[in-house]
Amino acid sequence: MTPRLPTLLLMLLTLLSPLLRADGSGGAAPRGIEADHLQRMIERAGALGPIHALLVSRDGITVAGHHFAGPGLDAPTNIKSLSKTVQSALAGIAIERGLIENVDQPITSLLARLPADAEPKLAAVTVDHLLSMRAGLGSTSGRNYGRWVASDDWVAHALSRPFVDPPGERMQYSTGVWHILSAILTERSGQSTLALARRWLGQPLGIHFPAWPQDPDGIYFGGNDMLMSPRDLLTFGELYLQNGRNNGSTVLPQGWIEQSWIPRARSPWSGDDYGYGWFITELAGERVYYGRGYGGQLLHVVPALGIVVVITSRPTPPSAGGSYVRALHDLVAAHVIAGARAADAPSGLQSRSSPSAILTEEQFGVAKGSRPMYKTGSRH
């Protein structure tokens, strides 16, 4: 049987790979992922109905990309609660710039306007509790979501929820606490959360943040409905592999990534640990940090292997649920992580028909960008 064109190109590139580097200079080649694993990953992903886009990078090089449906790889999409992961970065920068003293600062000292009926326990709630969703306040998510977003004052509504736990104890999943954080960022900086995202992340990373929804008071929705393209999400994820630096510039303060990835709570749904906007789990024996949004918006970072994976899916109801997210985790474990290990194995143990995949976008005639990509086509 005649090999498919991508396989022929992959085999050719394998012969040339010692001459290639991500920065165009000579020297050792960047690590890739075995081509057969990437091919099977995309074929398997294509059978998952809600999936829209899939991107994989290793050592800062995009080694796989596919657009299945919905917005394209460069088009803004609603990342739903994956917004929390991005907003966590903004909080770290705000602390580094002195707008917030530290994660232990009480939120009552950061908000000028507090509801008159707020419980005394609110004085014990800190920024740390918001970032780890351990504020103890009753959730605004799930069955309470509709009433919250229909209220005239989203911040006051979230702050006035009854306490179901002492602050700092169990994780209580609630988008409302992230909206409180958005209000804090806005009050302390005198700028909108959108403006901060554009200035603190968009400009240094070269990524785009379109405006996303606001509450009735003009505060940008915290922890939900942020708009980012899959490719910009990949750039954001790669920042966490580069110790918060991009092109020689510091974007995230020193130590913030480590703080964000310390387990502080546990999800009552998945059982995975939770840090500051990041879930923490193990896939195929590797420590994995991921952000997650409704419907299957996922950002995986696997530091030990230099891997970032972005998956976007249909963001509108009905949600495909936890089984779909588990299937996406399995794609990462069975093909991305396994494929990286296969590519890293001694050359004598690899099949000649399964080279490490690192191809330029131009080789497949896809638009935009110069970062290498393995692409097998698109289904609209």
N, C-alpha and C positions, 0 to 999 in steps of 0.2 A: 504493500500500500504506500502511496506517495505521501510523505510527511506534510502536515499543514504548514502554510507559510510562516506563522509565528514560530513554529518549532525549528524550521530551517534557519530563521534569523537568530533565534536563541543559540543554536549550535555554532553559527558563525561568530556571534558575539563572544561566546565562551573562548574561542581561539584568540580573540583580540583583547579580552578583558584585562590581561596584565598591563596593557598599554593605557588603560582608561582610569580616570579618577573623576569624582563628582565636580571638582573645581577645574577640570580640563588640563591639569598638570600631569606629569609622569608620576611613577611610584606605584605603590600597592593599590590594587583595585578595591573599591568598596565591596562590602559583603552583599550578596543577593539572596534570593529565595529560589529554591528549585522550581524550574518551569512547570513540571508536571503537576506539582502541588498547586501552583497558581492557576493553571488551567482547570483543574478539578474544583478548586474553590469557586471560580467564576461560574462554572457549570452548575455546581450545587446551589450557589446563591441565586442563580436565575430561576430555580424552581421554587424559590420563596416569594410568594406573590407580592407582599408589601414593599419589598426592597426597591430603592431608587438608585443609590450610587454606592460604590465601594472603592476605596483607595487604600493602598498599603505603601509605606515607606520603610526603608532600612538604612540606618546611618545617614539620614537626611536625603536619601535618593528615593524617588517614587518608583517602585518596582512593579506596581499593579494598579490599574484603574479601569473601572467599567461603569458606564451609565446604563441602567436598566429601564428606568421610567422617571417621570416627574422632572424637577429641575435638573439641569446638567451639572457637571463637575465644577463649573465656575459660576453657577447661578445661585443667588441667595435662597436658602430654604429655612423653614421654621424648625429650629433645633429643639424646641420644647424645653424640657427640664435639663437638657444638657447645658442650657444657659447658666445653671447654677455653677458648673465647673468653670466657666469663663468668668463669672462674677466673683468667684473665689480669688482669682488672680487680681482683679481690681481691688479687692479688699486688702490683699497683701501689699500692693503698691501704695494704697492710701495710708497704711501703717508706716511704710518706709518714708513717706513724704510728710509724716507728722499730723495728718488730718485725723487719725485715730491713734491714741497713745500706744495701745497694744491689744492683743486679743482678750485680755482680762478686763478691759474697760467696760463698766456697766453701760448698757444702752440708754438708760435714763439720763446719763450725762452727755449724750450725743444728740439727743432729739429735743428740739425746742418745744415741740407741741406733743403733749401726752394726753390721752383721754382722761376725763375727770373720774371715770368709773374704773380705772385701771386698778388691779389688785396690788397690794403691797409687795407681793412676791416679785413683781416686775423689776424692782430695784436690784434683785440678785441676778438678773439675766445679763449675760455678757456677750460681746462680739463672738467669742469662742462658741457660745451656745447657739448663736444664729448660724454660724458656718458649719457646725456639725449637726444641726437640727435637733439639739437637746435643750431648747428653750423651756420645755415643759408646758408651753401653751397648747391648747387644743388646736388640732389641725384645721387649716383652711382648705385642704385638698380633699379629694374623694367626694363624699356626699355633701360636704360643706362648701365645696368650691363655688357652685353657682350663686349661693347666697352672698358669699364674700365679694365676688367680682360684680355683683349687682348693687353693692352698697355704695353710698355716696362718698365714703372715706375709707379706702382700703387699708391705710396704715392704722387708723384708729380701730377698725374692725379686727385686724390681726392682733393688735396689742390688747384688745379687750376680751379675747377668747379666754374661757376659764382654764385654770391650770389643771392639767391631768397628771402631772408629775412634778417633783421638785426640779428646779433648773439644774442642768448638768447631769441628769440621769439618763433615762431611755431616749433613744431616737424616736421622735414623733414626726413622721414625714409631713412637711407642711411648706408649701410654696410661700405662704404668708410671711414666714420669718425672713426669707430672702428678699421679699418686698420691703420689709422693715429695713434691711440692710441697704437696699437701693435708696430709700429715703434718707438714711444716714449719710451715704456717699454724697447725695445731692445737697443736703443741708451743710455738711462740713466743707465741701469744696466750692459751693456756690455755682456749680455746673451740673448739668443733667448727667445721668448715668450713661446715656448715649454719647455725650461729648467726651466723658472720661474714657469710654471704651475706644473711641476713635483716636484720642490723644495718647493714651497710655499703651494701647495695644495695636490699634490700627496703623498709626504712623510708623512706629519702629519695626513692625513686622511686615508692613506693606499689604495689609489685609483690609477688607471693606466691611463696615457695619452700617447697613441701611437702618433707618428708623424702624423701631418695633412699637407695639402698643404702649399707651400710657394710661395711668389711672385718671379719675376725674380731676385730680389736683395737678396733673401734668407730670407726675413721677413715672419714669419708665419702668415697665413691668419688671420686677426683680424675680429672677429664677425661672422665667418662662417666656416663650414666644420670641426670643432673640433670633435674628436672621443672620446666617452665615453660609457661605458656600462650602461644599465639601473640601475643596482645595484649601480654603482659608482655615478650616478646622484642622487640616493636616499640619499646616504651618504652626498653628497654635500648639498642637500636641508635640511637635518637634521641639518647641521651646523648652519643654519639660525634660527632654533628653540632653539639652545643651546647657543645663544648670541655669536656665533663665536668661541666657545670652543669645543674641542674634546678630550676626555680621559684626562681631566685636563689641557690640553695645549691650549693656545690662538693661534688661526689660523687667525682669522679676527680681525682687531683692534677695540677697544672699540668705539662704536658709528657709525661704518661704516654701519651696517645693518639698523639702524634708518635713516641714510642719504640716503641710497639706496632706501628706501621705502617711502620717501617723494615725493608726486606727484609734478612733475616739468613741465610736458607737457601732451598733450592728443593725443592719436592715431587718425589720420584722418580716419582710417578704422573702428576700433571697437568702438571708443569713450571712451575706457578705459584710465585711467591715466597712466603715465609712470614716473618712477624714474630714477635710475641709472642701466639700464639693466633689470629692472623688470617692467612688467605691473601690474596695480593695479585695482581690480574690486571687485564686491560683488556677491557672489553666495549663494543662499538660506539664505540670511540675514547675511552672514559672510564675513568679510574682507579677501580677497584672493590676494596673490602676486604670479605672475607666469611669467616664461620665456617661450618663444615660438619660434619654428623654422619651416621652410618651410615643408609642407607636414603633419604636426601634431606631432611635437616633443614638448612635454609640461612638465613643472615642476611646480606643484602647491604647495604652502605652505599656510596652514591655521593656523596661530599662536594660535588663541583662543582655538582651539580644538586639537592642537599638531599633526596636520596631514601633511604629505607630500605625494604627488602623482606624479609618473613618468609615462608618456605615450610616447612610441616611435611608429613611423609609417613609411610607405614607404617614403623614402626621395627623390625619383626620380620623374621627371615630368610624367604625369600631376599631379598637386596638387589637393587634394580633396576640397580645398577652405575653405572659412569662415564658410560655413554651417557644414562642418565636425568638425571644431574646436568648434563651438557652441554645437555640439552633445557631444564632449568630455567634455566640461564645464558642460553640463547637467548630464553626468555620475557622475562627482564629486559632483554636487549639490544634485542630486536625490538619490544617493546611498552611497557615502562616508560620506558627511556631515550629511545627514539624518540618515544613519546607525550609525554614532557616537552618535548622539543625542538619538537614540533609545537605544543604549547600556548604555548611561549615565542615562537614565530614572530610576526611582525607580523600583526595581526588580518586584514588584507586577504588574507593567504596561507592562512588557515584556512577550511575548509569551514563554512558555517553549520550543517550537520548534525553537526559534530564539535566541540562546545564543550569547554572545559576542565572536567573532572569534579571537583566538590567538593560532595557532598551530605551532609545530616545523616542520622544513623541513623534518626531518627524518621520521615523521609520514606518509609522502606521498612519501618517497623514492626519493626525488629530490636531485640533486648533489650540493655540495659546500655550505659552510657557516653554521653557527650555529644560525643565527637569525631566530626567528619564522616566519612562512609563512603559509598562507592558499592558497593551490594550487589545482586546479581542473583538471589539465591535460594540454597537449599542442597539438596544431594543427600545422602541418608543411606544 
